[in-house]
Every structure is written in C-alpha cells, then in structure tokens.
C-alpha cells in the first residue's frame, strides 16, 4: 500500500516538480518499495510474453533477483 502511494501518487491538484522529486527520492530510499516494483514489472512482462506472444518456456533460469522473480 505504501509503495502504491509513492509510485502512483494521488492528488486533487497537479503535483509540482518539487513534490514529484520528493516522492522519487522516497522511492529510491526504500529498498522494499524498489523490490515490490521490480516484482510487479517482472509479473507484467511474464504475463505479456505468455499471453500475448504465446511463449511457453519448458524451463527457466534466474540469477539473484531473477531466482525470486521466476517463481
């Protein structure tokens, strides 16, 4: 939930450049948020490759974060 507010800020008014910079810095200072977003984009890419391009791998290989992502 906290990551969502940083990555997708909500406001009734347009955020200023300064406010966006502050949110970006909060994101960069939060390794858990970066991990969450990494996993989210990995899931999106996997879903696109599997569903849209019909790629069906017989095996996968991952290293470091890739090991977690491929699960």
SVG drawing of the C-alpha trace seen along z (x, -y; Angstrom):
<svg xmlns="http://www.w3.org/2000/svg" viewBox="-9 -23 32 51">
<polyline fill="none" stroke="black" stroke-width="0.4" points="0.0,0.0 2.8,-2.4 4.6,-1.6 1.4,-2.3 1.2,-5.8 4.8,-6.5 4.7,-5.1 1.2,-6.2 0.7,-9.5 -2.9,-10.7 -3.9,-14.3 -6.8,-16.6 -4.2,-19.1 -1.3,-18.5 1.8,-17.7 4.6,-20.2 8.1,-19.2 9.4,-19.5 6.7,-17.2 7.4,-14.6 11.1,-14.8 10.4,-14.2 8.3,-11.2 11.0,-9.9 13.6,-10.3 11.4,-8.5 11.1,-5.6 14.9,-5.5 15.5,-5.4 13.1,-2.5 14.7,0.8 11.5,2.8 9.5,0.5 12.0,1.0 11.8,4.8 8.0,4.6 8.0,2.6 10.7,5.0 8.4,8.0 5.4,6.2 7.1,5.4 8.5,8.9 5.0,10.2 3.7,7.9 6.4,8.8 5.9,12.5 2.2,12.2 2.6,10.3 5.2,12.8 3.0,15.7 -0.4,14.4 0.2,12.1 3.2,13.7 2.2,17.3 5.8,18.1 5.6,21.2 9.0,22.0 9.9,25.6 12.4,24.3 13.6,21.1 16.8,19.8 17.3,16.9 20.2,15.3 19.9,13.2 16.6,11.3 15.7,13.4 15.5,16.5 12.8,14.9 11.1,13.3 10.9,16.6 9.0,18.3"/>
</svg>
